[in-house]
């Protein structure tokens, strides 16, 4: 996935993730590889297989469990690095290392057979040319635990499970792909990839979190996280869940750079296709990213958020003091609800936003009520007094009720965009088709500043002072949408300026 941010600029915002100072003590590199030994056979100090005999040999451990342990003090500490060689490592009940922790690893509570939280100041890095696979099994609650973990780096890891199922799946129609929860054995599935809370200065780089039965990443009360070149895709309920309870508010910068949040709310099949897609009408969820009430600066840059079964980016609860949102140089589209929901100060600039909210219509397990949910408005923006939402140089198309819905009192600045209306899918389904509207405001006093935009094929008709002609995209079909403009386009100089995300 190509990005628009130079490597230098991206690296400059990466958090300081290594421990320093006298409290860290000596730093060591520990090694994990499939042909290593257990904690008695190997001391984890060399990237070598277990020689087949002896104890305390200078060789790698065969499981990450020996480094982090299960509900016991880890064998690594602040400043250490764990290097994980390529291969598949089962994490959960029955994994190497679990046999010494039978008090917590039992058939009746396999979900609790979790490794201890990653100690603060530790780096876990896999072989970047062939990502090691951390495979959650037997209804494990989460593959990696970052609760209370700060100054941590996770790099070049695949975090997934091996089952084609969703926890609590209850579709109204189509295949019911329900994970086995109440009968042991449960199979090779885990609820979440990463769980985190009370965690600062975390860096995820080239991490592929996908195919989990419930949640990709569950994280609340975090500060200064950077997620770069990372996929959070195809998880059964939600990609990123920021609601961990009554106090889930975040602070600092939460950055998604050159990353992907796609197909959440669906089962990832072994052939790479998706089935069992569901959302809220059937009791599921389906957001790409959602939070509880939160602060913090949320930044999405050179990223893709698409094909999720509810909202794409739902940051409507960024309402605590100092909270703000930036979405730049990204593609957000084909999500079944609203593509972007936000409030307070926000910048939405140089994006391609495709409100193809009925994309999942041909997936038999999706209830029609969940298609174009919340009226399918492409952008849903909640304004606050003395704060501004800026829409600049975006290409925005959609088949919901409106391309822009606003509410509340505040400032909206709209300049340099292409707005391309379609037939409102819900109106067409009801037999009374009408065009989507350009902008509808409900409640409060709106102060709107509008400069030159192209606004085409919308319910209100031509807008005074705006261009009102077919933008002539290279391909306007939703599934094949290409926002590059034909040479004769009247919109040249408007809309998305650079297209590196494509």
N, C-alpha and C positions, 0 to 999 in steps of 0.2 A: 504494500500500500504506500504509494508515494505521498510525501508530505510537502508542505510549503515552508516549514521552519528549518533553517539551517541546523546542522548538527551542533554547531557551536552555540547557537542561541538556545537550543533545547537543553544541552548539557548544562548551560549556565543556570538553569532554573531547577536542576536536579538537587534534591536535598542532601545535606551532609549526612551520610548514613554510616559512617565508620566511627567506632568508639575511639576516643582519645583522652589522654589524661591519666593520672596515676591510679584512678579507680579501675581502669580497664585491665591492668596487669599485662602479662605477656600475651601475644597473639599467636595463634596456631592455625594451620590449615589441616582440616580433617577430610578424609576421602570415603566415598561410598560407591560401591560398584557391585553388580549382580553376583560376581564370583568371589566376593569378599567373604569374611568370616563373621562370627558373632562377637560379642564384646569380650568374651574370654579368649577366643582364638586370635583376634586382631586388636591392635590399639588404634587403628584408624589413621596412622601417621603417614602412610605411603599409598600411592595409587597403584597398588599391586594386588593380585588375587591371593586368597589364602593358600599357602603352599600344601595344605593337606594334612599337616600334623603340627603339633606344638601349640603353645598358648602365648599370649601377649606378643604375637609376631608383628613386625612392622609391615602391616598390610591393611587394606581397606575393610570397612564394615560392609555387610551385604544389605543393610537396610538403614534408611534414615532414622528409624526408630532407635537404633543404638546411639545415635548422636543426640537426639532430643528426649528419648525415654518416654514412658507412658506414666503420667501422674507422679513422676519422680523427678529429682534434680537432673537436668540435662548434663551430658558430658562435655558440652561446649559452653563458652561464656563470652562476655562482651569483648569485641575485637577479633573473634575467631571467624574463620570462613569454613563452610562445608562445601566441598566440591563433589557434585553428583555425576557419575559417569552415565553414559547412555544406557538405556534398558528400561524395563518395566518393574515398578516397585509397588506391591500391594500395601495399602495403608488401611489399617483397621483390624477387626477381629481375625485372628489366624495369621497375621503378618509376623515375620521374624522379629523377635523381641517381645511380642505380646505374651509369650508363654511364661514369662517371669512376673507377669502382672495379672494373675488370674483373679485377684480380688476386684478389679475394675473391668477386666475383659472377660465377660461371662456371656453365655448364650442368651440370657434374659435381658442383657443391657449392652448389646454390641455397639449401639450408637455412642456409648461412652468410652469406647476403646480408642481414645484419641491420644496422639502424641502431646507432650507438654508444650506450652506456648514457646515460640521461638524467643530465646533470651534477647534482651535489648543489646544492640551493637553487633549482631551476628549477620553475616552474609551467607545466603544459600545460593549457589550458582551451579547450573548444570552445563553439560557439554552443548555449546551454542550451535554446533553444526548438526547435532542430532539430539533434540531435546529429550532428556529423561522423563519418563511418564510416571507420575505419582497417581496411582489408581485407587480411588476410594472403594471400599468393599463393605459388605454386611451392614448396610444401613448406618454407616458412620456419620456422625453429626457434621464434621468438617474435616477436610484433609489436612489443612494447615491452620494453626491457631496463632493469631497475632493479638490476642487480648492482653493488654499491658505491655506490648512489645513496641519499642521505639528505636529509631536509628537502625532500621533493618533494611536490607536489600534482598529481594528475590529476583533472580536473573536466569533466563533461559531454562524454564521449567514448563512442563505440560501437566496440568492438574485436571483430572477427569474421572469418570467411572466407565464401566464397560457394559452397562445394561440399557436397553431401549425402553425406558419407563419414566414416569413422572410420579413423584410422591403425591398421594391423595388424588390422583387423576380421576375426574368424574365428568367426562364429556357427555353432552346430551345426545349427540349423534356421532357417527364415525367410530374409529377404533378407540377402545378404552385401554390405555396402556399404563396400568396401575402397578406401581412397585409393590413387592411383597414386604409388608411391614410387620405383621403380627405372627408370622410363622417362621421359625428358624429351620434351615438357612434362608437368609433374605436375598442372597445373590450379590453380584458385583455392582453395587450402587452406593452412592453417598449423597447426603442431603445438600451439602455446600462444598465449594472449593476452598474458600478462605473465610474465616470469621475473625472480626477485629473489633476492638473497642479500646478507648483510653490509650491511643497509639499515636505517636508523633514521628515525623521525619522518616517516612517509609517510601521506598523506591521500588516499583515493579517495572522490570525491563525485559521485553521478549518473554512474557509469561502468557501461556495459552490456557485459559480457564474455560472449559467447555463441557457440555453434555452432562452436567450434574442434575440430579433428580429434582432439585428445588431451586437453589440459589447459586449464582456464580460467586459473588462476593457480598458478604453481609458486613457492613462497617458503619459504626456510629461513634460519636465522641472522638473523632480523629482530627488531627491537625497536620497540615503540610505533608500531603501525600502527592507523589508524582506517579502516574501510570503511563508508561511510554511503550510504544510498539507492542501493545498487549491486547489480546482478544478476550472478551467476556461474552461468549456466544453460546446459543443453543442450550440454555439451562431451563428446566421445566417450568419454573414459576417466574423468575425475574433475573435480570443480569446483575445489577447492583442494587441491593436493598439497604437503604440508609435508615430504616426504622427498626431500632433495636429495643424500643420501649419508651417510657415516658421522657427520659432525658437522652436524646439522640443527637443533640446539636453539635455541629462541627465548627472549626475555626481555621484560620490560616488559608493556605492555598490548596485546593484539590484540583490537580491538573490531569487532563487526559490528552496526551500528545501522540499523534499517529497511531491511534488505537481504534478498536472495533467493538461495538456492542450490538450484536445482531441475533435475530431468530430466537430470542428468549420468549418462553411460553410454548415451545415446541419440543418434541422428542427428536434428538439427533440420531438418525439411523446410521448403521455401520457403513452404508454406501454413500454417506454424506447428504442424503435427502432428509426431509423433515416431515414428520407425521404427528398426529395427536395434538395439533395446535389448538389451544384453548385460551380463554380469558375469564373475565369477571362474572359473566352470566352463568358459567358452569362452575363457579366457585374458585377459579384460579386468579391470576394477576396479570402478568404479561408485559409490564413496563421494561424498557431497556434499562433505565435508571430512575429511581424514585427515592425520596427521602421523607423523614418526618420534619417537623419544624427545625430549621437549621440556620446558622450563619455561615460564614466562610466565603471565599472567592472561588467560584466554580468555573473552570476554564476548559473548554473543548476546542482543540486546535488540530487541524489536519486529520480529523477522525471521521469514522462512519458509524452512524446509528440508524439501523434499518431493519425492516421485516420483523419487528417485535409485535406481539399480539395485543398490546394496548398502546400506551403513549411511548414515544421515543425517548425524549429527554423531559422528564417531569420534575421540574424544580420550582413548582408553584409554592412550595413550602420554604423556599429560601426567603424567610421573612424576619429573621432575628437581626439585631443591630449589626450593621456593617456587611450584611450579606449582599452579594452581587454575582452576576452570571455573564460569561463571555462565550459566545460560540462563533468561531472564525474558521474560514478555509475548510469547511467540512461538508459532508453529505449527510443529510437527515431525511429519510424517506421511507415510504411503503409500510409505515407503522399503522396499526389498526385504529388508533385513537387520534390524539393530536400529535403533531410531529415535535413541536417544542412548546412547553408550558413554563412560564417563568414570571417573576415579579420583581419589584424594586428596581434598582439600577441594573441595566442589562445592555450589552452590546451584541447584536446579531449581525455579522458582517461577512460578506464574500462567501456565502454558502449556497449550495444547491439544496432546496427544500421541496420534497416531492410528496404532496398530500394524497397519495394513492391509498386512502384509508380502507378501501374494500379489496385490497390486494389478496387477502386470505379467503376471499369468497369461495374459491374452488377447493378449499380444505374442508372436508366433510365434518370434521369435529368442531369447527368454529361456529358458534351460534351467531345467527345474523344480527342479533341485538348488539354483539360486540364489534361488528363492522362499523366503522365510522362512529365509534363511541364518542360521547360528549359532542355530538353533532359533527364530528370529524373536522372541526376547524383546524386549518393547517398550523396557525400560530394562535395560542391562547395566552394573552398577556394581562397580568393584573398590575395596575398602576398604583403608585403611592405618592402622596404629596411631596413636592420638592425633589422628586427623583425622576430620572429619565430613562426610557427605553429607546435605543437607537437601532433602526433598521437601515442598513446601508449596503448597496451593491450586492444584493441577493437575487437569485432567480428562484421564484416561489410559484408553485403551481399546486392545484388541489381540487378534490371533488367533494369536499365537505360542505357544510352550510356556508362558511365564509373562509376567505384566505387569512383574514386577521379578525380576531375577536379581542376586544379590550373591555376591561371593567375598572372601576375606581377612578380616583382623581390623581392626575399627574401629567407628565410630559411625554409625548411620543414624537420622535423625529424620523421621517421617512424620506430617503433620498437615494437615487441611483438604482432603484430596484426594477426588476421585471416581474409583474404580477400576471399570471396566466390562469384565467378561470376555466372551469369545466362544468359539466352538468352535475348538480348536487346528487350524489349517489342515493341518498335516502329518499329524496323527492322522486327520483326515477323509479326506485323500488316500490313506491307507494302509488305509482301510476299518474303522478302529476309533476312531471319533470320541470325543473327550473334551474337557472344558472346559479352557481355559487356566488356569494356576494364578495365584494372587495374588502370592506371593513365595516364592522358593526360595533358600536360602543354601547355598553349598558351600565347605568349607574355612575354617579360622580361627574366631576367636571374635567373634561379632557382638553388639554392644550396641545394642539397638534401642529407641527411644523412640517410642511411638505415641499420638497424640491422636485426636480424633474424625475419622473418614473414612467415606465410604460405599464398601462393597466388595460388588459384585454379580456374580452369575453366574460364580463361580470354582470351581475344582476342590475347594478346601478347604471350601467351604460358608461358612456365616455365621461371622464372626470375633467372638469375645467382646468386648463393649464397643464394637463398631462398628455403624453402620447397615447394614442388609442388605436393601435394597429396590430395585426398578427406579428409576433416577434420573429417568426420564421426560425425556429430551432432546427438543428440538424435532424433530430428525431423527437417528435412530441409524444409518441406512444409511451404510456407510463412505464411499462416493463422494460422498454429499451430507451428510456429518456436520455437524450443527449442535449445539454443546454448550450452547446456551442452554436453560435449564430451563423446563419448563411450569409454570404457576402452582401446580399440585397436586403438584409434585415434592417428595419427602421430602428432597432434597439441597439445598434452598435454603440459601444461606450457605456451601456447600462448593464445591469445584472452582474453576475459573478465575473470578476475581472480575470482571475487566474484559475486554471483548471487542473492543477497538479493532482488533486484528490481523485481524479478520474484516470 
